[in-house]
């Protein structure tokens, strides 16, 4: 039985290691960013909006 959206990827050992390192790097960067944001106790949620005025 096939699972929808599942793909059969084959990675070399070096590629798997690179993906693992990249994932850890992003996890740490997000955690570093999240701590000050939580402590800031902002009153409003905000996000970047990609609007281009021509």
C-alpha positions in Angstrom: 0.0 0.0 0.0 1.5 3.3 -1.1 1.3 6.4 1.1 0.3 9.6 -0.6 3.1 12.1 -0.9 5.7 9.5 0.0 8.8 9.4 -2.2 11.6 6.9 -2.4 14.8 8.9 -2.0 18.2 7.4 -2.0 21.0 9.4 -0.4 24.7 8.7 0.0 26.2 8.7 3.4 27.7 12.1 2.8 24.4 13.6 1.6 22.6 12.2 4.7 25.2 13.7 6.9 24.9 17.1 5.1 21.1 17.1 5.6 21.5 16.2 9.2 24.0 19.0 9.8 21.8 21.5 7.9 18.8 20.5 10.0 20.7 21.0 13.2 22.0 24.4 12.1 18.5 25.6 11.3 17.1 24.2 14.5 19.7 26.1 16.6 19.2 29.3 14.6 15.5 29.2 15.1 15.9 28.5 18.8 18.4 31.4 19.2 15.8 33.7 17.5 12.8 32.3 19.5 14.2 33.0 23.0 14.5 36.8 22.7 11.2 37.0 20.9 9.5 35.2 23.8 11.2 37.4 26.4 10.2 40.6 24.4 6.5 39.9 25.2 5.3 41.7 22.1 1.7 42.9 22.2 1.0 42.3 18.5 1.8 39.5 16.2 3.7 40.7 13.1 5.0 39.2 9.9 6.9 40.4 6.9 4.7 41.2 3.9 6.1 40.9 0.4 4.2 43.8 -1.3 5.8 45.5 -4.2 4.6 48.9 -5.2 5.2 49.8 -8.8 
